[in-house]
């Protein structure tokens, strides 16, 4: 008699666990939504806090009324902010005005007579006059050794 029992051949799957993927997506969505809600609640709570720390000035800083100049500018005629006798870096303000002041000082040094160093007795003369003197007298030359 013929064998009527047929053996079942196992069917191979594609090796992907769809149940695992489903639960991963569910857990990831829940964690993301929970984090978003937590951040939203924290930001709402921070909006209602008083800004005590933000409004406090540095203990050694000048008051705002002491720093105001004409037209509401802060230090309109100063080159640097802060105590000039400290080793801290000086903050430059009004750079175009500072550059104009620097150029005016340099122009004055190059075009006027004055004392360069009082201790050594060195004087300065205008650059045009110095050029004329060098042309007239010639450059100094070392003597033969």
FENWO-V198105 format. One record per residue. RES is the residue in three letters. OMEGA is omega in whole degrees, 0 to 359 (999 if undefined). D_LAST is the distance of its C-alpha to the last C-alpha in Angstrom with 1 decimal. Layout:
RES	OMEGA	D_LAST
RES	OMEGA	D_LAST
//
This chain:
UNK	185	135.4
UNK	180	132.1
UNK	183	129.4
UNK	179	129.3
UNK	177	126.3
UNK	179	123.2
UNK	179	120.0
UNK	177	117.5
UNK	181	114.2
UNK	180	111.5
UNK	180	109.6
UNK	178	105.8
UNK	181	104.1
UNK	174	100.7
UNK	181	99.1
UNK	178	98.2
UNK	182	99.4
UNK	177	100.3
UNK	178	101.5
UNK	178	98.0
UNK	180	96.3
UNK	182	98.8
UNK	175	98.2
UNK	180	94.4
UNK	180	94.5
UNK	181	96.9
UNK	179	94.7
UNK	178	91.5
UNK	179	93.1
UNK	179	94.4
UNK	180	91.1
UNK	180	89.3
UNK	179	91.9
UNK	179	91.8
UNK	179	88.0
UNK	179	88.2
UNK	180	90.9
UNK	179	89.0
UNK	179	85.8
UNK	179	87.8
UNK	180	89.5
UNK	178	86.3
UNK	176	84.6
UNK	180	87.7
UNK	180	87.6
UNK	179	83.9
UNK	183	84.6
UNK	178	86.9
UNK	178	84.5
UNK	181	82.9
UNK	182	79.2
UNK	185	78.4
UNK	184	75.1
UNK	184	73.8
UNK	180	74.3
UNK	178	72.7
UNK	176	69.3
UNK	186	66.5
UNK	182	67.1
UNK	183	63.9
UNK	175	63.9
UNK	176	64.6
UNK	183	67.9
UNK	181	68.2
UNK	178	69.1
UNK	184	65.9
UNK	185	63.8
UNK	177	65.6
UNK	178	64.1
UNK	182	65.5
UNK	177	67.2
UNK	179	67.6
UNK	176	64.0
UNK	181	62.4
UNK	185	59.3
UNK	185	58.9
UNK	181	55.9
UNK	179	54.1
UNK	184	51.3
UNK	176	52.2
UNK	174	55.5
UNK	180	55.9
UNK	184	54.6
UNK	181	50.9
UNK	181	50.3
UNK	180	51.3
UNK	181	49.2
UNK	179	51.6
UNK	180	50.4
UNK	180	51.0
UNK	180	53.3
UNK	176	52.2
UNK	179	55.0
UNK	185	55.3
UNK	178	52.3
UNK	179	52.5
UNK	178	52.6
UNK	179	49.7
UNK	177	47.6
UNK	179	48.5
UNK	179	47.6
UNK	180	44.2
UNK	178	43.5
UNK	178	44.6
UNK	179	42.3
UNK	179	39.3
UNK	177	40.4
UNK	180	40.6
UNK	183	37.1
UNK	187	35.7
UNK	181	37.8
UNK	174	38.1
UNK	177	36.3
UNK	180	36.2
UNK	179	34.5
UNK	180	32.4
UNK	184	31.9
UNK	183	33.7
UNK	182	32.2
UNK	180	28.6
UNK	179	29.7
UNK	180	28.5
UNK	176	30.7
UNK	178	31.4
UNK	179	32.2
UNK	184	34.1
UNK	179	32.3
UNK	178	33.4
UNK	179	32.0
UNK	178	28.6
UNK	179	28.6
UNK	179	29.5
UNK	179	26.7
UNK	179	24.1
UNK	182	25.6
UNK	185	25.8
UNK	185	22.3
UNK	179	20.4
UNK	178	18.2
UNK	181	15.2
UNK	176	11.9
UNK	175	8.5
UNK	179	6.3
UNK	182	3.8
UNK	999	0.0
//
